[in-house]
Amino acid sequence: MSLSSPQVHVEAAPLAAAFSLSPPSARRFLLELDLPMRHAGLRRVRVRGEWRGPADAPWVVVAGGISAGCKLASDERGEGWWPAQVGPGRAVDTARRRVLAIDWIGADGCLDQPIDPADQADALAVVLDRLEAGRVAAFVGASYGAMVGLQFAARHGDRLDRLVAISGAHRPHPYASAWRALQRQVVALGREEGQVSRALSLARQWAMLSYRTPEEFAARFDSPAVLDGQRARVAAEDYLTHCGQRYAARWCSTAFLRLSESIDLQQLDPGAITVPTTVVAVAEDRLVPLSDLQALVEALGGPARLRVLRSPFGHDAFLKEGPAITRILRDSLEVPA
């Protein structure tokens, strides 16, 4: 499928049959659609999502990392993954915008096929069609969501006003790809040995080292190792174990493998993107280096600007540096396109 001819025809089940108005603050939906996928051919996929905000407000799509779902803001149903930025009066203001998010294709573990970020972008376009959203005022993507946002801007740019891409690039960095490949080997080995939960936990712990920085670990865990029986235990192990066990309790191995792999399938010509774009980089990010995002901005086919943050949280800065991200989002979303 050529980037110069991005139109995709997809058959979707009627939205009304799967549309829920409960709770009132979030309109949830479930779609089944036949999606022409870049590497897997035509597949029937399920897309879950929700939107919040006034029914007559401009649409904004928000997308996060591979473990982020459609629940953005916290409410009576539990905690969202980006409540610092999404909600009434927040940078992505659900009092003034209709904010849409989906669960990633493959996140339910039901699709054991190669999933390209372009497939996610095409699925989002279909969802917008079913919601009768002619134009999207903004696409705000972070991490994997930024990769999908870049694909959406390249493939469906005629319906997008602006893009904000945080810590996500047009290609994976080879060092980061190698890191993820080893995580996938750990999970594959765990499946072979009947230790899937432990393998997922270890893969997540390894991933946490790439999301964060040596500077943060030096500040938080600068204590000598202690003997636990006959084994030395370092200060960061309890934290990493907690992160791993929490992740393994809610994720399946197929979803992890296919979505991790999807990051490494990202390939995109930045020149195909002509919408106004704000790219946000974190100088300490070890997964998406500043140099890659500088190259992305220089190659974009439309108006572009680069915002650079400094943060000991590295790749996770979009989750941890609330005030700084808020300032960038308010500036990027309020400026005329």
VOROFI-368980 format. One record per residue (C-alpha): residue number from 1; residue in one letter; y, z, x. Coordinates in nm, 2 decimals, m for minus. Example, Ala and Ser with C-alpha at 12.3 -4.5 7.8 and 13.67 -1.06 7.14 Angstrom:
residues 2
[r 1 'A' [m0.45 0.78 1.23]] [r 2 'S' [m0.11 0.71 1.37]] 
//
This chain:
residues 337
[r 1 'M' [0.00 0.00 0.00]] [r 2 'S' [0.32 m0.11 0.16]] [r 3 'L' [0.62 0.12 0.19]] [r 4 'S' [0.84 m0.18 0.10]] [r 5 'S' [0.66 m0.21 m0.23]] [r 6 'P' [0.62 0.15 m0.34]] [r 7 'Q' [0.57 0.11 m0.71]] [r 8 'V' [0.24 0.26 m0.83]] [r 9 'H' [0.09 0.23 m1.17]] [r 10 'V' [m0.11 0.54 m1.28]] [r 11 'E' [m0.28 0.61 m1.61]] [r 12 'A' [m0.22 0.97 m1.72]] [r 13 'A' [m0.36 1.17 m2.01]] [r 14 'P' [m0.11 1.25 m2.28]] [r 15 'L' [0.12 1.53 m2.17]] [r 16 'A' [0.16 1.69 m2.51]] [r 17 'A' [m0.20 1.80 m2.53]] [r 18 'A' [m0.17 2.00 m2.21]] [r 19 'F' [0.18 2.13 m2.24]] [r 20 'S' [0.25 2.50 m2.27]] [r 21 'L' [0.58 2.67 m2.37]] [r 22 'S' [0.46 3.02 m2.27]] [r 23 'P' [0.62 3.21 m2.12]] [r 24 'P' [0.96 3.09 m2.23]] [r 25 'S' [1.10 3.09 m1.88]] [r 26 'A' [0.85 2.84 m1.75]] [r 27 'R' [0.70 2.53 m1.91]] [r 28 'R' [0.36 2.48 m1.78]] [r 29 'F' [0.14 2.16 m1.79]] [r 30 'L' [m0.18 2.01 m1.68]] [r 31 'L' [m0.23 1.64 m1.64]] [r 32 'E' [m0.54 1.43 m1.56]] [r 33 'L' [m0.45 1.10 m1.41]] [r 34 'D' [m0.61 0.80 m1.23]] [r 35 'L' [m0.44 0.79 m0.90]] [r 36 'P' [m0.47 0.50 m0.64]] [r 37 'M' [m0.50 0.71 m0.32]] [r 38 'R' [m0.41 0.57 0.02]] [r 39 'H' [m0.75 0.64 0.18]] [r 40 'A' [m0.98 0.74 m0.10]] [r 41 'G' [m0.92 0.46 m0.35]] [r 42 'L' [m0.88 0.52 m0.72]] [r 43 'R' [m0.96 0.88 m0.82]] [r 44 'R' [m0.93 1.09 m1.12]] [r 45 'V' [m0.72 1.40 m1.03]] [r 46 'R' [m0.58 1.70 m1.21]] [r 47 'V' [m0.22 1.81 m1.16]] [r 48 'R' [m0.10 2.15 m1.26]] [r 49 'G' [0.27 2.23 m1.26]] [r 50 'E' [0.56 2.40 m1.43]] [r 51 'W' [0.93 2.35 m1.47]] [r 52 'R' [1.22 2.59 m1.54]] [r 53 'G' [1.57 2.55 m1.65]] [r 54 'P' [1.78 2.40 m1.94]] [r 55 'A' [1.62 2.10 m2.10]] [r 56 'D' [1.94 1.89 m2.05]] [r 57 'A' [2.00 1.99 m1.68]] [r 58 'P' [1.95 1.76 m1.38]] [r 59 'W' [1.60 1.76 m1.23]] [r 60 'V' [1.52 1.92 m0.89]] [r 61 'V' [1.18 1.90 m0.73]] [r 62 'V' [1.08 2.19 m0.50]] [r 63 'A' [0.77 2.18 m0.28]] [r 64 'G' [0.64 2.41 m0.01]] [r 65 'G' [0.35 2.45 0.24]] [r 66 'I' [m0.01 2.36 0.17]] [r 67 'S' [m0.08 2.71 0.04]] [r 68 'A' [0.23 2.71 m0.19]] [r 69 'G' [0.17 2.64 m0.56]] [r 70 'C' [0.38 2.56 m0.86]] [r 71 'K' [0.50 2.91 m0.91]] [r 72 'L' [0.83 2.94 m0.74]] [r 73 'A' [1.01 3.23 m0.89]] [r 74 'S' [0.88 3.57 m0.98]] [r 75 'D' [0.84 3.67 m1.34]] [r 76 'E' [0.61 3.86 m1.58]] [r 77 'R' [0.31 3.65 m1.46]] [r 78 'G' [0.35 3.77 m1.10]] [r 79 'E' [0.52 3.68 m0.77]] [r 80 'G' [0.64 3.33 m0.69]] [r 81 'W' [0.64 3.19 m0.33]] [r 82 'W' [1.02 3.13 m0.30]] [r 83 'P' [1.20 3.38 m0.53]] [r 84 'A' [1.48 3.42 m0.27]] [r 85 'Q' [1.59 3.06 m0.33]] [r 86 'V' [1.48 2.97 m0.68]] [r 87 'G' [1.60 3.14 m1.00]] [r 88 'P' [1.91 3.20 m1.21]] [r 89 'G' [2.21 3.22 m0.98]] [r 90 'R' [2.00 3.14 m0.67]] [r 91 'A' [2.06 2.84 m0.43]] [r 92 'V' [1.82 2.64 m0.65]] [r 93 'D' [1.98 2.76 m0.97]] [r 94 'T' [1.74 2.75 m1.27]] [r 95 'A' [2.04 2.83 m1.50]] [r 96 'R' [2.19 2.49 m1.41]] [r 97 'R' [1.90 2.27 m1.30]] [r 98 'R' [1.55 2.19 m1.43]] [r 99 'V' [1.33 2.28 m1.13]] [r 100 'L' [0.99 2.12 m1.11]] [r 101 'A' [0.69 2.22 m0.89]] [r 102 'I' [0.32 2.13 m0.89]] [r 103 'D' [0.01 2.26 m0.73]] [r 104 'W' [m0.09 2.02 m0.46]] [r 105 'I' [m0.37 1.77 m0.54]] [r 106 'G' [m0.68 1.92 m0.38]] [r 107 'A' [m0.56 2.28 m0.39]] [r 108 'D' [m0.83 2.36 m0.65]] [r 109 'G' [m1.10 2.24 m0.42]] [r 110 'C' [m1.23 1.98 m0.66]] [r 111 'L' [m1.13 1.67 m0.46]] [r 112 'D' [m1.33 1.64 m0.14]] [r 113 'Q' [m1.16 1.32 m0.02]] [r 114 'P' [m0.89 1.24 0.23]] [r 115 'I' [m0.55 1.33 0.08]] [r 116 'D' [m0.24 1.17 0.21]] [r 117 'P' [0.11 1.31 0.16]] [r 118 'A' [0.19 0.98 0.01]] [r 119 'D' [m0.07 1.05 m0.26]] [r 120 'Q' [0.12 1.38 m0.35]] [r 121 'A' [0.45 1.19 m0.37]] [r 122 'D' [0.30 0.93 m0.61]] [r 123 'A' [0.14 1.20 m0.82]] [r 124 'L' [0.48 1.37 m0.85]] [r 125 'A' [0.64 1.04 m0.96]] [r 126 'V' [0.38 1.02 m1.24]] [r 127 'V' [0.45 1.37 m1.35]] [r 128 'L' [0.82 1.29 m1.36]] [r 129 'D' [0.74 0.99 m1.57]] [r 130 'R' [0.55 1.20 m1.82]] [r 131 'L' [0.83 1.45 m1.84]] [r 132 'E' [1.07 1.15 m1.90]] [r 133 'A' [1.27 1.23 m1.60]] [r 134 'G' [1.45 0.91 m1.51]] [r 135 'R' [1.62 1.04 m1.20]] [r 136 'V' [1.58 1.34 m0.97]] [r 137 'A' [1.90 1.50 m0.85]] [r 138 'A' [1.73 1.65 m0.54]] [r 139 'F' [1.40 1.70 m0.37]] [r 140 'V' [1.38 2.02 m0.17]] [r 141 'G' [1.07 2.03 0.05]] [r 142 'A' [0.97 2.28 0.32]] [r 143 'S' [0.68 2.24 0.57]] [r 144 'Y' [0.42 2.01 0.40]] [r 145 'G' [0.66 1.98 0.11]] [r 146 'A' [0.91 1.83 0.34]] [r 147 'M' [0.65 1.57 0.45]] [r 148 'V' [0.59 1.49 0.08]] [r 149 'G' [0.96 1.48 0.02]] [r 150 'L' [1.00 1.22 0.29]] [r 151 'Q' [0.72 1.01 0.14]] [r 152 'F' [0.88 1.04 m0.21]] [r 153 'A' [1.22 0.93 m0.07]] [r 154 'A' [1.05 0.63 0.10]] [r 155 'R' [0.83 0.53 m0.19]] [r 156 'H' [1.04 0.63 m0.49]] [r 157 'G' [1.39 0.64 m0.35]] [r 158 'D' [1.54 0.44 m0.63]] [r 159 'R' [1.51 0.75 m0.86]] [r 160 'L' [1.62 1.01 m0.61]] [r 161 'D' [1.98 1.12 m0.53]] [r 162 'R' [1.92 1.34 m0.22]] [r 163 'L' [1.66 1.50 0.00]] [r 164 'V' [1.65 1.83 0.18]] [r 165 'A' [1.36 1.84 0.43]] [r 166 'I' [1.30 2.17 0.60]] [r 167 'S' [1.06 2.20 0.90]] [r 168 'G' [0.87 1.88 0.81]] [r 169 'A' [0.87 1.54 0.98]] [r 170 'H' [0.77 1.18 0.95]] [r 171 'R' [0.47 1.24 1.18]] [r 172 'P' [0.26 1.54 1.30]] [r 173 'H' [0.32 1.66 1.65]] [r 174 'P' [0.01 1.60 1.86]] [r 175 'Y' [0.01 1.97 1.98]] [r 176 'A' [0.02 2.09 1.62]] [r 177 'S' [m0.25 1.85 1.52]] [r 178 'A' [m0.48 1.98 1.79]] [r 179 'W' [m0.42 2.33 1.67]] [r 180 'R' [m0.51 2.24 1.31]] [r 181 'A' [m0.82 2.05 1.43]] [r 182 'L' [m0.95 2.36 1.59]] [r 183 'Q' [m0.89 2.56 1.28]] [r 184 'R' [m1.08 2.31 1.08]] [r 185 'Q' [m1.37 2.33 1.32]] [r 186 'V' [m1.38 2.70 1.27]] [r 187 'V' [m1.41 2.66 0.90]] [r 188 'A' [m1.67 2.38 0.93]] [r 189 'L' [m1.88 2.61 1.15]] [r 190 'G' [m1.84 2.89 0.90]] [r 191 'R' [m1.97 2.67 0.63]] [r 192 'E' [m2.27 2.57 0.84]] [r 193 'E' [m2.35 2.94 0.92]] [r 194 'G' [m2.29 3.08 0.57]] [r 195 'Q' [m1.98 3.27 0.69]] [r 196 'V' [m1.71 3.07 0.49]] [r 197 'S' [m1.49 3.37 0.40]] [r 198 'R' [m1.48 3.50 0.76]] [r 199 'A' [m1.42 3.15 0.89]] [r 200 'L' [m1.12 3.10 0.65]] [r 201 'S' [m0.99 3.44 0.76]] [r 202 'L' [m1.01 3.34 1.13]] [r 203 'A' [m0.85 3.00 1.07]] [r 204 'R' [m0.56 3.17 0.88]] [r 205 'Q' [m0.51 3.42 1.16]] [r 206 'W' [m0.50 3.14 1.41]] [r 207 'A' [m0.25 2.96 1.19]] [r 208 'M' [m0.03 3.27 1.18]] [r 209 'L' [0.01 3.25 1.55]] [r 210 'S' [0.15 2.89 1.51]] [r 211 'Y' [0.37 2.98 1.22]] [r 212 'R' [0.54 3.26 1.41]] [r 213 'T' [0.67 3.30 1.77]] [r 214 'P' [0.59 3.50 2.08]] [r 215 'E' [0.93 3.67 2.05]] [r 216 'E' [0.84 3.81 1.70]] [r 217 'F' [0.51 3.94 1.82]] [r 218 'A' [0.67 4.10 2.13]] [r 219 'A' [0.92 4.28 1.90]] [r 220 'R' [0.66 4.40 1.65]] [r 221 'F' [0.34 4.46 1.84]] [r 222 'D' [0.44 4.57 2.19]] [r 223 'S' [0.19 4.85 2.22]] [r 224 'P' [m0.10 4.89 2.46]] [r 225 'A' [m0.45 4.80 2.35]] [r 226 'V' [m0.66 5.09 2.23]] [r 227 'L' [m1.04 5.14 2.24]] [r 228 'D' [m1.22 5.11 1.91]] [r 229 'G' [m1.56 5.24 2.00]] [r 230 'Q' [m1.65 5.03 2.30]] [r 231 'R' [m1.41 4.74 2.21]] [r 232 'A' [m1.04 4.70 2.29]] [r 233 'R' [m0.82 4.64 1.99]] [r 234 'V' [m0.47 4.49 2.03]] [r 235 'A' [m0.17 4.59 1.82]] [r 236 'A' [m0.15 4.27 1.62]] [r 237 'E' [m0.51 4.27 1.50]] [r 238 'D' [m0.46 4.47 1.19]] [r 239 'Y' [m0.17 4.25 1.08]] [r 240 'L' [m0.37 3.93 1.15]] [r 241 'T' [m0.68 4.06 0.98]] [r 242 'H' [m0.47 4.15 0.67]] [r 243 'C' [m0.32 3.80 0.66]] [r 244 'G' [m0.66 3.64 0.70]] [r 245 'Q' [m0.85 3.84 0.44]] [r 246 'R' [m0.57 3.79 0.19]] [r 247 'Y' [m0.58 3.41 0.24]] [r 248 'A' [m0.96 3.39 0.23]] [r 249 'A' [m0.97 3.58 m0.10]] [r 250 'R' [m0.78 3.31 m0.29]] [r 251 'W' [m0.86 2.99 m0.11]] [r 252 'C' [m1.17 2.78 m0.08]] [r 253 'S' [m1.29 2.59 0.23]] [r 254 'T' [m1.26 2.24 0.07]] [r 255 'A' [m0.90 2.29 m0.02]] [r 256 'F' [m0.82 2.42 0.32]] [r 257 'L' [m0.99 2.14 0.51]] [r 258 'R' [m0.85 1.86 0.30]] [r 259 'L' [m0.49 1.99 0.29]] [r 260 'S' [m0.49 2.08 0.66]] [r 261 'E' [m0.62 1.73 0.73]] [r 262 'S' [m0.35 1.59 0.50]] [r 263 'I' [m0.07 1.71 0.73]] [r 264 'D' [m0.23 1.51 1.02]] [r 265 'L' [m0.25 1.20 0.80]] [r 266 'Q' [0.13 1.18 0.77]] [r 267 'Q' [0.27 0.85 0.89]] [r 268 'L' [0.60 0.72 0.77]] [r 269 'D' [0.88 0.48 0.88]] [r 270 'P' [1.20 0.68 0.85]] [r 271 'G' [1.40 0.36 0.82]] [r 272 'A' [1.25 0.32 0.47]] [r 273 'I' [1.45 0.63 0.36]] [r 274 'T' [1.80 0.54 0.24]] [r 275 'V' [1.89 0.84 0.02]] [r 276 'P' [2.13 1.10 0.17]] [r 277 'T' [1.91 1.34 0.36]] [r 278 'T' [1.96 1.69 0.51]] [r 279 'V' [1.70 1.77 0.77]] [r 280 'V' [1.66 2.14 0.87]] [r 281 'A' [1.50 2.23 1.20]] [r 282 'V' [1.42 2.57 1.36]] [r 283 'A' [1.47 2.57 1.73]] [r 284 'E' [1.17 2.81 1.78]] [r 285 'D' [0.93 2.62 1.55]] [r 286 'R' [0.61 2.54 1.75]] [r 287 'L' [0.46 2.32 1.48]] [r 288 'V' [0.75 2.09 1.40]] [r 289 'P' [0.96 2.08 1.72]] [r 290 'L' [1.34 2.02 1.71]] [r 291 'S' [1.29 1.70 1.92]] [r 292 'D' [1.08 1.54 1.64]] [r 293 'L' [1.34 1.63 1.37]] [r 294 'Q' [1.62 1.49 1.59]] [r 295 'A' [1.42 1.17 1.63]] [r 296 'L' [1.37 1.16 1.25]] [r 297 'V' [1.74 1.20 1.17]] [r 298 'E' [1.83 0.93 1.42]] [r 299 'A' [1.58 0.68 1.26]] [r 300 'L' [1.66 0.75 0.89]] [r 301 'G' [1.78 0.44 0.71]] [r 302 'G' [2.06 0.62 0.51]] [r 303 'P' [2.32 0.90 0.55]] [r 304 'A' [2.16 1.19 0.74]] [r 305 'R' [2.25 1.52 0.90]] [r 306 'L' [2.07 1.78 1.10]] [r 307 'R' [2.10 2.16 1.05]] [r 308 'V' [1.95 2.37 1.32]] [r 309 'L' [1.86 2.74 1.28]] [r 310 'R' [1.75 3.00 1.54]] [r 311 'S' [1.49 3.24 1.42]] [r 312 'P' [1.21 3.45 1.57]] [r 313 'F' [1.00 3.36 1.26]] [r 314 'G' [0.96 3.00 1.39]] [r 315 'H' [0.80 2.77 1.13]] [r 316 'D' [0.81 3.05 0.87]] [r 317 'A' [1.19 3.07 0.88]] [r 318 'F' [1.23 2.90 0.55]] [r 319 'L' [1.04 3.20 0.40]] [r 320 'K' [1.19 3.47 0.61]] [r 321 'E' [1.56 3.37 0.68]] [r 322 'G' [1.68 3.40 0.32]] [r 323 'P' [2.06 3.41 0.37]] [r 324 'A' [2.06 3.13 0.62]] [r 325 'I' [1.84 2.90 0.41]] [r 326 'T' [2.05 2.99 0.10]] [r 327 'R' [2.37 2.87 0.28]] [r 328 'I' [2.21 2.54 0.38]] [r 329 'L' [2.07 2.48 0.03]] [r 330 'R' [2.39 2.56 m0.15]] [r 331 'D' [2.58 2.33 0.09]] [r 332 'S' [2.33 2.05 0.06]] [r 333 'L' [2.28 2.06 m0.31]] [r 334 'E' [2.65 2.09 m0.41]] [r 335 'V' [2.80 1.82 m0.18]] [r 336 'P' [2.85 1.49 m0.37]] [r 337 'A' [2.57 1.24 m0.30]] 
//
